[in-house]
């Protein structure tokens, strides 16, 4: 377990992903604009009527904003992690890490559901699953998770010269808090730190994407059973 955690979150693989000064400035400008626009759309989407068509349009629009910002910022990398004697694409490890996060959040949910103010925040998010199509919401959750990681751990991470794990997590939390939901903000802190460390270790977006979608899809189906 210790080796698994170290390779997934801490050991930095050697790489050369330097941008020219012009490309780096472009990343910074694109990241700054997109994170503001995305936060506004996210806050708007979670204030719409659960199950309404406008909510689905807003969710798709948001995924498009994150993805467009990522690709407009410059090239992205998939990344690699240590596989012993060789470096490999991170596939199984980030999925297992996502499931580990699911276990932690499920245990936390057993406590949160006993605290009425916090349980109300969770229930307000779950209303979108209760009132709408769970299948459609799962598809949106899948693509939105990919798009968020492409932007926050791809474009924005590459645009920050120092302490990118800290600053991308902070930006992710601030964007999420535009929803007005403190529980989503807390989840963003944990997920942002874990995915940021994966990005730092692997040098790419594949590991954060797999962890994010594993966690988000699992919570989508498990939380309604707990609340």
Secondary structure, 3 states (H helix, E strand, C coil): CHHHHHHHHCCCCCCCCCCCHHHHHHHHHHHHHHHHHHHHHHHHHCCCCCCCHHHHHHHHHHHHHHHHHHHHHCCCCCCCEECCCCEECCCHHHHHHHHHHHHHHHHHHHHHCCCHHHHHHHHHHHHHHHHCCHHHHHHHHHHHHHHHHHHHHHHHHHCCCCCHHHHHHHHHHHHHHCCCCHHHHHHHHHHHHHHHHHHHHHCCCHHHHHHHHHHHHHHHHHHHHHC
